[in-house]
Amino acid sequence: MMKTVVIAESQRGLLIKDGRVIDILSPGRYRLWDWLNRKRVETYVATGVFASAWAEIIEKRHPELAQGNFVPVRPQEGEVAVVRIDGRAAYIVRPGESVHVWCVMDWVEVETFDATSLARLDKRQLVAFEKAAMIGSAAPAPIAIVAVGEAEAGLVFADGELVETLGPGRYGYWQVGRKVTSKTLDTRPVPLEVSAQEILTRDRVSLRVTLTAFVQVTDVEKAALSTPDYAAHVYKLVQFAVREAVGGRTLDEVLNDRVSVDTQIVDHVRRELGDIGVRVTELGVKDVILPGDMRELINKVVEAEKVAQANLIRRREETAATRSLLNTAKLMEDNPTLLRLKELESLERVTEKIGRIDVHAGSAGLNAVLDQLVSLKPRD
């Protein structure tokens, strides 16, 4: 019985007889005599990974067939293999995994790396390797990417141990046989809002106080290792400090001496904070919220104080005006010329509101008019 098999340019064929690989067929047309139907041909695309159980069998039992057709990749323990196809990193192979890559149409190169040391990948390797496909188990990824933003500092941990502190940038580490994690901290002053909390003053008035703090990391390693969360740690310290500062004062003292309250809170927080790589740059009371009935009482007190102040100012002005009139009267009494000028000034103001005035010159004339307008009682 005659069989005809055609192998395309991009393919290779495995000639199998009685369950054994006889040959690897190159592109072309083949005629196979198979009277007892003992032969068959399996075709494979001859690029990329040779994903077949026959690949390992051919590598071990027929190395002469494997040579020139595919490249076996089997990294040792503690190594990672990077398979480059035509100069491009295409696959990353973990230790204990094996892969066979066709090399009949592509140029294949295998590069191994020591994965036991936590050596950082350079920029060229990171850009090339992070796009490569991973061969083997799905978790975790063979390369851990650490991205540190502007004005941040990054800490790299291998199995929970701090190994390196980084500045802004993008980095990559092999994490084969270990777990690589990272933590980034902002080194700029960061606002921390302490939400309103109920506090009872010394005179039994309930207040709600809101504070604003600015926290800055001064030592990245201490800030990351001293406390699980330095922001939450500072938040709790501020809460304790404001309770101590407000609870020891009366309502009037809290409202009238905010500077002293802020100073006491800042001193308490800085003293209890200690050396954890964090400092509080600014801290102060933002809002003091009173209960509704207490606000009404305080508003009435303030209103009464303002009314009293207005009355006092009004009485002072009236007293000053009266004193000025008295001084003017004494001057006019002692000086007839000044009195006559004042009379003329008064007459001028009167005539401004009169459309016409007739003056008849008699024995007295204008003097009679002025004498009738203003007359002075003789001094005793």
KEKE-3310 file (N, C-alpha, C; in steps of 0.2 Angstrom, whole numbers, plus 5000, padded with zeros to 4 digits):
npx = (5004:5003:5007:5006:5014:5014:5025:5025:5034:5036:5035:5038:5040:5036:5041:5034:5035:5028:5026:5038:5050:5056:5062:5065:5056:5060:5054:5044:5038:5033:5033:5027:5029:5019:5013:5007:5001:5009:5016:5016:5014:5017:5014:5021:5021:5036:5041:5045:5040:5042:5030:5027:5026:5035:5046:5055:5058:5065:5076:5083:5083:5086:5097:5104:5094:5088:5098:5101:5088:5079:5081:5085:5080:5085:5086:5097:5096:5093:5095:5090:5083:5084:5077:5081:5075:5079:5087:5078:5071:5061:5056:5055:5063:5060:5069:5070:5060:5057:5060:5058:5064:5061:5073:5075:5071:5073:5085:5091:5095:5101:5102:5108:5105:5110:5100:5100:5106:5101:5102:5100:5091:5097:5093:5091:5090:5078:5068:5068:5066:5054:5044:5044:5038:5032:5038:5032:5026:5012:5013:5025:5027:5042:5050:5051:5043:5047:5042:5045:5040:5040:5048:5048:5053:5059:5058:5065:5061:5066:5059:5054:5065:5074:5083:5087:5087:5079:5079:5069:5062:5062:5062:5069:5069:5075:5064:5065:5062:5061:5052:5049:5045:5039:5039:5034:5037:5031:5041:5038:5030:5015:4998:4988:4972:4964:4949:4934:4931:4922:4924:4926:4926:4934:4924:4913:4907:4903:4913:4917:4931:4942:4957:4972:4987:5004:5014:5030:5042:5057:5067:5068:5069:5068:5055:5048:5050:5048:5035:5019:5011:5015:5007:4995:4999:5004:4991:4984:4992:4990:4976:4976:4983:4975:4964:4970:4974:4962:4953:4958:4955:4944:4929:4929:4943:4948:4942:4947:4961:4968:4981:4989:4983:4986:5000:5003:4997:5006:5018:5016:5014:5026:5035:5030:5031:5044:5059:5056:5059:5050:5043:5033:5028:5019:5005:4989:4973:4959:4945:4932:4919:4903:4889:4872:4863:4872:4879:4869:4868:4881:4881:4871:4877:4888:4881:4875:4887:4892:4881:4882:4895:4892:4883:4891:4900:4892:4887:4899:4902:4892:4894:4906:4902:4893:4902:4910:4901:4899:4911:4912:4901:4906:4917:4911:4903:4913:4918:4912:4914:4916:4904:4896:4900:4896:4883:4881:4884:4874:4863:4866:4864:4851:4845:4848:4837:4827:4817:4816:4820:4816:4823:4821:4827:4829:4829:4836:4840:4850:4855:4845:4838:4847:4849:4836:4836:4847:4850:4858:4859:4862:4878:4879)
npy = (4994:5011:5027:5044:5058:5075:5088:5104:5120:5126:5116:5101:5083:5068:5053:5038:5021:5007:5012:5018:5031:5035:5044:5061:5071:5082:5097:5093:5081:5064:5047:5033:5016:5005:4991:4984:4993:5000:5011:5029:5047:5061:5078:5094:5111:5120:5130:5140:5132:5115:5106:5092:5075:5067:5074:5074:5060:5059:5067:5059:5046:5046:5056:5060:5063:5074:5084:5098:5100:5104:5112:5107:5113:5114:5120:5120:5116:5131:5139:5150:5149:5158:5159:5164:5169:5172:5183:5189:5189:5176:5165:5160:5149:5139:5132:5114:5113:5108:5111:5111:5118:5123:5124:5124:5134:5146:5156:5151:5154:5150:5157:5156:5161:5164:5161:5161:5171:5187:5196:5212:5215:5223:5238:5235:5221:5220:5226:5217:5204:5205:5203:5191:5174:5163:5147:5133:5131:5141:5150:5159:5174:5174:5185:5199:5214:5230:5246:5262:5278:5295:5306:5296:5282:5265:5249:5233:5216:5200:5185:5191:5197:5212:5218:5228:5246:5257:5271:5283:5275:5260:5243:5226:5209:5192:5180:5166:5152:5160:5173:5188:5204:5221:5238:5254:5271:5287:5302:5315:5328:5323:5325:5322:5318:5320:5313:5320:5318:5313:5323:5326:5341:5349:5356:5348:5349:5343:5341:5341:5338:5341:5338:5342:5336:5335:5324:5317:5306:5302:5293:5279:5265:5264:5269:5259:5247:5249:5251:5243:5251:5267:5279:5276:5274:5287:5293:5287:5292:5306:5306:5302:5312:5324:5321:5322:5335:5343:5338:5342:5355:5369:5374:5388:5390:5381:5387:5400:5399:5393:5392:5387:5375:5368:5368:5360:5348:5345:5344:5332:5322:5322:5318:5306:5299:5295:5288:5283:5285:5295:5311:5324:5337:5348:5352:5354:5361:5360:5361:5365:5358:5362:5356:5358:5365:5371:5379:5388:5395:5400:5409:5418:5424:5430:5439:5447:5453:5460:5469:5476:5482:5490:5499:5506:5512:5521:5529:5535:5543:5551:5558:5565:5573:5582:5588:5595:5604:5611:5617:5625:5634:5641:5648:5657:5665:5673:5679:5691:5693:5681:5675:5683:5678:5665:5667:5672:5661:5652:5659:5658:5645:5644:5652:5644:5636:5644:5651:5665:5681:5696:5710:5725:5740:5749:5758:5750:5740:5727:5723:5722:5710:5700:5701:5697:5684:5677:5678:5682:5677:5688:5687:5681)
npz = (5000:4996:5002:5002:5007:5011:5016:5022:5020:5032:5041:5050:5049:5058:5056:5060:5065:5070:5083:5086:5083:5068:5059:5055:5045:5032:5023:5009:4996:5000:4997:5004:5007:5014:5017:5028:5035:5045:5047:5050:5049:5058:5058:5062:5067:5063:5072:5086:5102:5103:5106:5111:5116:5110:5109:5120:5120:5108:5110:5120:5115:5102:5098:5087:5078:5084:5084:5076:5073:5084:5100:5115:5131:5148:5162:5176:5194:5204:5193:5179:5163:5148:5133:5118:5102:5086:5092:5101:5117:5120:5128:5146:5156:5170:5184:5184:5175:5158:5140:5123:5108:5092:5079:5066:5057:5064:5073:5087:5104:5120:5136:5152:5169:5186:5198:5212:5218:5223:5212:5204:5189:5174:5165:5152:5152:5159:5151:5140:5146:5153:5144:5139:5137:5150:5155:5162:5179:5185:5195:5207:5196:5186:5187:5198:5198:5203:5206:5209:5213:5209:5221:5230:5241:5239:5246:5246:5248:5252:5254:5266:5271:5272:5259:5250:5247:5237:5225:5215:5201:5190:5193:5192:5198:5200:5205:5208:5217:5229:5237:5232:5238:5239:5246:5246:5251:5253:5253:5255:5265:5271:5272:5286:5291:5306:5311:5317:5335:5350:5364:5382:5391:5405:5412:5409:5396:5381:5366:5349:5340:5327:5319:5309:5303:5297:5291:5289:5281:5287:5289:5279:5281:5295:5296:5289:5296:5309:5313:5309:5301:5299:5298:5304:5316:5320:5319:5330:5341:5340:5343:5356:5362:5360:5367:5380:5380:5378:5387:5400:5401:5402:5393:5389:5390:5380:5369:5369:5370:5359:5354:5364:5366:5354:5355:5366:5361:5350:5357:5365:5355:5348:5358:5362:5350:5347:5340:5326:5312:5307:5307:5314:5305:5306:5316:5321:5328:5319:5318:5330:5336:5343:5353:5348:5357:5365:5356:5354:5366:5368:5357:5361:5372:5366:5358:5367:5373:5362:5360:5372:5371:5360:5365:5375:5367:5360:5371:5375:5363:5363:5375:5372:5361:5368:5377:5368:5362:5374:5376:5364:5367:5378:5372:5363:5372:5378:5367:5357:5343:5338:5341:5332:5320:5320:5321:5308:5300:5304:5299:5285:5283:5285:5275:5264:5263:5260:5248:5245:5253:5261:5267:5276:5277:5292:5307:5314:5305:5298:5309:5318:5313:5315:5329:5333:5329:5336:5353:5368:5385:5398:5407:5424)
capx = (5000:5007:5005:5009:5014:5017:5028:5026:5041:5036:5033:5043:5036:5039:5040:5034:5034:5027:5027:5045:5052:5061:5065:5061:5055:5060:5049:5044:5033:5036:5029:5029:5027:5016:5008:5004:4999:5013:5019:5012:5018:5014:5017:5022:5024:5043:5044:5043:5041:5040:5026:5025:5029:5040:5052:5060:5060:5070:5082:5086:5084:5089:5100:5106:5088:5087:5103:5099:5080:5077:5086:5083:5082:5083:5090:5099:5093:5096:5096:5084:5086:5081:5077:5081:5073:5081:5089:5073:5069:5054:5054:5059:5062:5062:5073:5066:5056:5061:5056:5062:5063:5063:5079:5076:5069:5075:5091:5089:5101:5099:5106:5106:5106:5110:5094:5101:5108:5096:5105:5095:5092:5099:5087:5090:5087:5071:5064:5068:5063:5047:5039:5045:5033:5035:5037:5032:5021:5010:5015:5023:5030:5049:5053:5047:5044:5047:5041:5046:5038:5044:5048:5046:5058:5057:5061:5064:5061:5066:5056:5053:5071:5076:5089:5089:5083:5079:5076:5064:5064:5058:5068:5067:5073:5073:5061:5064:5064:5060:5046:5051:5040:5042:5035:5036:5035:5032:5046:5036:5025:5009:4993:4984:4966:4961:4942:4931:4930:4919:4929:4922:4930:4934:4918:4908:4905:4905:4915:4920:4937:4945:4964:4976:4994:5008:5019:5035:5046:5064:5072:5063:5070:5065:5048:5044:5051:5047:5028:5016:5008:5017:5002:4990:5003:5003:4984:4982:4995:4986:4970:4977:4986:4970:4960:4973:4974:4956:4950:4961:4953:4937:4927:4932:4950:4949:4940:4951:4968:4970:4988:4992:4981:4990:5007:5003:4996:5012:5024:5014:5015:5033:5038:5028:5033:5051:5063:5053:5060:5045:5042:5027:5030:5014:4999:4984:4966:4956:4938:4929:4911:4899:4882:4867:4861:4878:4881:4864:4870:4887:4879:4867:4882:4892:4877:4875:4893:4892:4877:4885:4900:4889:4880:4896:4903:4887:4887:4906:4902:4887:4898:4911:4899:4891:4908:4912:4896:4900:4917:4910:4897:4911:4921:4906:4901:4919:4921:4907:4915:4915:4897:4893:4902:4892:4876:4880:4884:4867:4859:4868:4861:4844:4844:4849:4831:4822:4818:4817:4820:4816:4826:4819:4832:4826:4833:4841:4843:4852:4857:4839:4837:4852:4847:4830:4838:4851:4850:4862:4857:4868:4881:4877)
capy = (5000:5017:5033:5050:5063:5082:5092:5111:5123:5128:5110:5095:5077:5063:5046:5033:5015:5003:5016:5021:5037:5032:5049:5068:5073:5089:5099:5089:5075:5058:5041:5028:5009:5002:4986:4982:4999:5000:5018:5035:5053:5067:5085:5099:5118:5120:5136:5140:5126:5108:5103:5085:5070:5064:5078:5071:5054:5059:5069:5054:5040:5048:5062:5062:5066:5080:5089:5102:5101:5107:5113:5106:5118:5111:5123:5116:5119:5137:5143:5152:5149:5163:5157:5170:5167:5178:5189:5192:5184:5173:5161:5160:5142:5139:5126:5108:5112:5107:5114:5110:5124:5121:5128:5123:5140:5152:5156:5150:5155:5149:5160:5155:5165:5162:5164:5160:5178:5192:5202:5216:5215:5229:5240:5231:5214:5220:5227:5211:5198:5205:5202:5184:5169:5159:5140:5130:5132:5148:5155:5166:5176:5173:5192:5203:5221:5235:5252:5267:5284:5302:5308:5290:5277:5258:5244:5226:5211:5193:5181:5195:5200:5218:5217:5234:5252:5260:5278:5282:5271:5254:5238:5219:5204:5185:5177:5159:5149:5164:5177:5195:5209:5228:5243:5261:5276:5294:5305:5322:5329:5320:5327:5317:5321:5316:5315:5322:5313:5316:5324:5330:5346:5349:5358:5343:5351:5338:5344:5337:5341:5339:5340:5341:5335:5334:5318:5316:5301:5305:5287:5275:5259:5264:5270:5253:5242:5250:5250:5240:5257:5273:5284:5274:5275:5294:5295:5285:5296:5312:5305:5302:5319:5329:5320:5324:5343:5346:5335:5345:5362:5371:5376:5394:5389:5378:5392:5406:5398:5388:5391:5383:5368:5365:5367:5354:5342:5344:5341:5326:5318:5321:5315:5298:5296:5292:5288:5278:5287:5299:5317:5328:5344:5353:5349:5359:5360:5363:5363:5363:5358:5361:5353:5363:5369:5375:5384:5394:5399:5405:5414:5423:5427:5434:5444:5452:5456:5465:5475:5481:5486:5496:5505:5509:5516:5526:5534:5539:5547:5557:5563:5569:5578:5587:5592:5599:5609:5616:5621:5630:5639:5646:5652:5662:5669:5677:5682:5693:5692:5673:5674:5685:5674:5659:5669:5672:5654:5649:5662:5655:5638:5645:5654:5639:5632:5649:5654:5673:5684:5703:5714:5732:5744:5754:5761:5745:5736:5720:5721:5720:5703:5696:5701:5693:5677:5674:5682:5679:5680:5691:5682:5683)
capz = (5000:4995:5006:5000:5013:5009:5022:5020:5021:5039:5045:5050:5050:5062:5053:5066:5063:5076:5089:5086:5078:5063:5056:5055:5038:5030:5018:5003:4995:5001:4996:5009:5006:5020:5016:5033:5039:5051:5047:5050:5049:5062:5056:5067:5064:5065:5075:5093:5106:5100:5111:5110:5121:5106:5109:5125:5118:5102:5113:5124:5112:5095:5098:5080:5075:5088:5082:5070:5072:5090:5105:5122:5136:5154:5167:5183:5200:5205:5187:5175:5156:5144:5126:5113:5095:5082:5096:5105:5122:5119:5134:5152:5159:5177:5186:5185:5169:5151:5134:5116:5104:5085:5077:5059:5054:5068:5076:5094:5108:5127:5141:5159:5175:5193:5202:5219:5221:5222:5208:5201:5182:5172:5161:5145:5153:5162:5146:5136:5149:5156:5139:5137:5140:5155:5154:5168:5183:5184:5201:5205:5190:5187:5188:5202:5196:5208:5203:5214:5210:5211:5228:5235:5242:5239:5250:5243:5253:5249:5259:5272:5274:5269:5255:5246:5247:5230:5224:5210:5195:5189:5194:5191:5202:5199:5211:5208:5224:5234:5236:5232:5239:5239:5249:5244:5255:5250:5257:5256:5270:5269:5276:5290:5294:5312:5311:5324:5340:5356:5370:5387:5394:5412:5415:5407:5390:5375:5360:5344:5338:5321:5318:5303:5304:5291:5293:5284:5283:5287:5288:5276:5284:5301:5296:5287:5300:5316:5315:5303:5298:5303:5298:5309:5323:5322:5320:5337:5346:5340:5346:5364:5364:5360:5373:5386:5380:5379:5393:5405:5401:5402:5387:5388:5389:5374:5363:5369:5370:5354:5353:5370:5365:5349:5357:5370:5357:5347:5362:5367:5350:5347:5364:5362:5344:5347:5334:5321:5306:5305:5311:5313:5304:5308:5319:5324:5329:5313:5320:5337:5335:5349:5352:5346:5362:5368:5351:5355:5372:5366:5352:5365:5376:5361:5356:5373:5374:5357:5362:5378:5368:5356:5370:5378:5362:5359:5376:5374:5358:5365:5380:5368:5357:5373:5379:5362:5362:5380:5375:5359:5370:5382:5368:5360:5377:5379:5361:5353:5336:5336:5341:5326:5314:5321:5319:5300:5298:5305:5294:5279:5283:5285:5269:5259:5262:5258:5241:5244:5259:5260:5272:5275:5281:5296:5311:5316:5299:5298:5316:5321:5311:5319:5336:5334:5328:5342:5359:5374:5392:5401:5412:5431)
cpx = (5004:5003:5009:5008:5018:5019:5029:5033:5041:5035:5039:5038:5040:5037:5040:5032:5033:5028:5034:5046:5057:5065:5061:5062:5056:5055:5049:5038:5036:5031:5032:5025:5025:5011:5004:5001:5002:5016:5014:5016:5014:5018:5016:5024:5031:5046:5041:5044:5038:5036:5023:5029:5035:5047:5057:5062:5066:5076:5086:5088:5087:5092:5103:5100:5087:5092:5101:5092:5077:5082:5083:5085:5080:5088:5091:5096:5097:5097:5090:5087:5081:5082:5076:5080:5075:5083:5084:5071:5062:5052:5058:5057:5064:5066:5068:5061:5061:5057:5061:5059:5065:5068:5080:5075:5071:5081:5089:5096:5098:5104:5104:5109:5106:5105:5094:5103:5103:5099:5100:5096:5093:5093:5086:5087:5080:5066:5063:5064:5056:5042:5039:5039:5036:5033:5037:5026:5019:5012:5021:5027:5038:5053:5048:5048:5043:5047:5041:5044:5042:5043:5046:5053:5056:5061:5060:5066:5062:5065:5056:5059:5072:5082:5091:5084:5084:5076:5071:5066:5060:5064:5065:5072:5070:5070:5059:5067:5064:5054:5049:5045:5043:5037:5038:5033:5036:5036:5044:5031:5019:5004:4989:4978:4964:4954:4940:4929:4927:4924:4925:4927:4930:4928:4912:4904:4907:4907:4917:4926:4940:4952:4967:4983:4997:5014:5024:5040:5054:5069:5067:5064:5067:5057:5044:5045:5049:5040:5025:5013:5010:5011:4997:4993:5002:4996:4982:4985:4992:4979:4971:4979:4980:4965:4963:4973:4967:4952:4952:4959:4946:4935:4930:4940:4952:4948:4945:4959:4970:4977:4991:4989:4985:4997:5007:5002:5003:5018:5022:5016:5022:5037:5036:5030:5039:5054:5061:5054:5054:5044:5036:5029:5026:5008:4995:4977:4963:4949:4936:4922:4908:4892:4878:4865:4866:4880:4876:4866:4876:4885:4875:4872:4886:4888:4876:4881:4894:4887:4879:4890:4898:4886:4885:4899:4899:4887:4894:4905:4897:4890:4903:4908:4896:4897:4910:4908:4897:4906:4916:4906:4901:4915:4917:4904:4907:4921:4915:4908:4914:4908:4893:4894:4897:4885:4875:4880:4877:4862:4860:4864:4853:4841:4844:4842:4825:4823:4819:4816:4821:4819:4825:4824:4828:4831:4838:4844:4844:4853:4850:4837:4841:4850:4841:4832:4842:4851:4854:4859:4863:4871:4880:4884)
cpy = (5006:5023:5039:5056:5070:5086:5099:5114:5125:5122:5105:5089:5072:5056:5041:5027:5010:5006:5019:5026:5034:5038:5056:5070:5080:5091:5095:5084:5069:5052:5035:5021:5006:4997:4984:4987:5000:5007:5023:5041:5058:5073:5090:5106:5119:5126:5136:5134:5120:5105:5097:5080:5066:5068:5075:5064:5054:5062:5064:5048:5041:5055:5065:5065:5073:5086:5092:5103:5105:5107:5112:5111:5115:5114:5119:5119:5126:5142:5144:5152:5154:5161:5163:5167:5173:5184:5192:5187:5182:5169:5161:5153:5142:5132:5120:5108:5111:5109:5112:5115:5122:5126:5127:5130:5147:5151:5156:5150:5154:5152:5159:5160:5162:5165:5164:5167:5183:5198:5205:5216:5222:5231:5236:5224:5215:5221:5221:5206:5199:5203:5195:5180:5165:5152:5137:5132:5140:5153:5154:5168:5175:5179:5196:5210:5226:5242:5257:5274:5290:5303:5302:5286:5270:5254:5237:5221:5204:5188:5184:5198:5206:5217:5223:5240:5255:5267:5277:5279:5264:5248:5231:5214:5197:5183:5170:5156:5154:5169:5184:5200:5216:5232:5250:5266:5283:5298:5313:5322:5327:5322:5321:5320:5317:5318:5316:5317:5317:5317:5328:5334:5345:5351:5354:5346:5346:5342:5339:5341:5338:5342:5339:5341:5334:5329:5317:5311:5303:5299:5281:5268:5259:5264:5263:5248:5243:5249:5247:5246:5263:5278:5282:5275:5282:5296:5293:5290:5303:5312:5306:5309:5324:5328:5323:5332:5346:5344:5339:5353:5363:5373:5383:5394:5386:5383:5398:5405:5392:5386:5386:5376:5365:5364:5361:5347:5340:5341:5334:5321:5317:5317:5307:5295:5292:5292:5282:5280:5292:5305:5320:5335:5349:5349:5354:5357:5363:5365:5361:5364:5357:5358:5359:5368:5374:5380:5390:5398:5403:5410:5420:5427:5432:5440:5449:5456:5462:5471:5479:5485:5492:5501:5509:5514:5522:5531:5538:5544:5553:5561:5567:5574:5584:5591:5596:5605:5614:5620:5627:5636:5644:5650:5658:5667:5674:5681:5684:5692:5685:5672:5676:5681:5667:5661:5669:5665:5651:5652:5660:5648:5639:5647:5649:5635:5637:5651:5661:5676:5692:5706:5722:5736:5749:5757:5756:5741:5729:5718:5719:5712:5699:5695:5697:5685:5674:5680:5679:5682:5682:5686:5685:5686)
cpz = (5000:4998:5003:5005:5010:5016:5019:5023:5029:5044:5045:5052:5054:5059:5059:5063:5069:5082:5090:5081:5074:5060:5056:5048:5037:5025:5012:5002:4996:5000:5000:5007:5012:5019:5022:5038:5045:5052:5047:5051:5053:5060:5062:5064:5067:5068:5082:5097:5102:5106:5110:5114:5117:5107:5114:5123:5112:5105:5117:5120:5105:5095:5092:5076:5078:5085:5075:5069:5078:5095:5112:5127:5143:5159:5173:5188:5202:5199:5183:5168:5152:5137:5122:5106:5091:5086:5101:5110:5121:5125:5140:5155:5166:5179:5187:5179:5163:5146:5128:5111:5097:5083:5069:5055:5057:5071:5084:5098:5116:5131:5148:5164:5181:5197:5209:5222:5219:5218:5204:5193:5180:5167:5155:5146:5155:5156:5141:5139:5151:5150:5137:5141:5145:5154:5161:5172:5183:5189:5204:5198:5191:5189:5192:5199:5201:5205:5209:5210:5212:5218:5233:5236:5242:5243:5247:5248:5250:5255:5266:5274:5269:5265:5252:5247:5240:5230:5218:5204:5195:5189:5193:5195:5200:5206:5210:5214:5230:5232:5237:5233:5239:5243:5247:5249:5252:5255:5258:5262:5267:5274:5279:5293:5300:5312:5318:5329:5346:5361:5375:5390:5402:5415:5411:5401:5384:5369:5355:5340:5332:5320:5311:5305:5298:5294:5287:5286:5282:5287:5285:5279:5291:5301:5293:5292:5307:5318:5308:5298:5302:5303:5303:5316:5325:5323:5327:5342:5346:5344:5354:5366:5364:5365:5379:5386:5381:5385:5400:5406:5401:5395:5385:5387:5382:5368:5363:5369:5365:5353:5358:5369:5360:5351:5362:5366:5353:5351:5364:5361:5348:5352:5363:5355:5344:5340:5329:5314:5303:5310:5309:5312:5306:5311:5323:5324:5323:5315:5327:5336:5342:5348:5351:5351:5365:5363:5352:5361:5371:5362:5356:5369:5372:5359:5361:5374:5368:5358:5367:5375:5364:5360:5373:5373:5361:5364:5376:5369:5360:5370:5377:5364:5362:5375:5374:5362:5368:5379:5369:5362:5374:5378:5365:5365:5378:5373:5357:5345:5334:5336:5335:5320:5314:5319:5311:5297:5298:5300:5287:5278:5282:5278:5263:5258:5261:5251:5240:5252:5258:5267:5271:5280:5286:5301:5314:5310:5300:5305:5320:5320:5315:5326:5338:5333:5334:5347:5365:5380:5395:5407:5419:5434)
residu = (MET:MET:LYS:THR:VAL:VAL:ILE:ALA:GLU:SER:GLN:ARG:GLY:LEU:LEU:ILE:LYS:ASP:GLY:ARG:VAL:ILE:ASP:ILE:LEU:SER:PRO:GLY:ARG:TYR:ARG:LEU:TRP:ASP:TRP:LEU:ASN:ARG:LYS:ARG:VAL:GLU:THR:TYR:VAL:ALA:THR:GLY:VAL:PHE:ALA:SER:ALA:TRP:ALA:GLU:ILE:ILE:GLU:LYS:ARG:HIS:PRO:GLU:LEU:ALA:GLN:GLY:ASN:PHE:VAL:PRO:VAL:ARG:PRO:GLN:GLU:GLY:GLU:VAL:ALA:VAL:VAL:ARG:ILE:ASP:GLY:ARG:ALA:ALA:TYR:ILE:VAL:ARG:PRO:GLY:GLU:SER:VAL:HIS:VAL:TRP:CYS:VAL:MET:ASP:TRP:VAL:GLU:VAL:GLU:THR:PHE:ASP:ALA:THR:SER:LEU:ALA:ARG:LEU:ASP:LYS:ARG:GLN:LEU:VAL:ALA:PHE:GLU:LYS:ALA:ALA:MET:ILE:GLY:SER:ALA:ALA:PRO:ALA:PRO:ILE:ALA:ILE:VAL:ALA:VAL:GLY:GLU:ALA:GLU:ALA:GLY:LEU:VAL:PHE:ALA:ASP:GLY:GLU:LEU:VAL:GLU:THR:LEU:GLY:PRO:GLY:ARG:TYR:GLY:TYR:TRP:GLN:VAL:GLY:ARG:LYS:VAL:THR:SER:LYS:THR:LEU:ASP:THR:ARG:PRO:VAL:PRO:LEU:GLU:VAL:SER:ALA:GLN:GLU:ILE:LEU:THR:ARG:ASP:ARG:VAL:SER:LEU:ARG:VAL:THR:LEU:THR:ALA:PHE:VAL:GLN:VAL:THR:ASP:VAL:GLU:LYS:ALA:ALA:LEU:SER:THR:PRO:ASP:TYR:ALA:ALA:HIS:VAL:TYR:LYS:LEU:VAL:GLN:PHE:ALA:VAL:ARG:GLU:ALA:VAL:GLY:GLY:ARG:THR:LEU:ASP:GLU:VAL:LEU:ASN:ASP:ARG:VAL:SER:VAL:ASP:THR:GLN:ILE:VAL:ASP:HIS:VAL:ARG:ARG:GLU:LEU:GLY:ASP:ILE:GLY:VAL:ARG:VAL:THR:GLU:LEU:GLY:VAL:LYS:ASP:VAL:ILE:LEU:PRO:GLY:ASP:MET:ARG:GLU:LEU:ILE:ASN:LYS:VAL:VAL:GLU:ALA:GLU:LYS:VAL:ALA:GLN:ALA:ASN:LEU:ILE:ARG:ARG:ARG:GLU:GLU:THR:ALA:ALA:THR:ARG:SER:LEU:LEU:ASN:THR:ALA:LYS:LEU:MET:GLU:ASP:ASN:PRO:THR:LEU:LEU:ARG:LEU:LYS:GLU:LEU:GLU:SER:LEU:GLU:ARG:VAL:THR:GLU:LYS:ILE:GLY:ARG:ILE:ASP:VAL:HIS:ALA:GLY:SER:ALA:GLY:LEU:ASN:ALA:VAL:LEU:ASP:GLN:LEU:VAL:SER:LEU:LYS:PRO:ARG:ASP)
# end
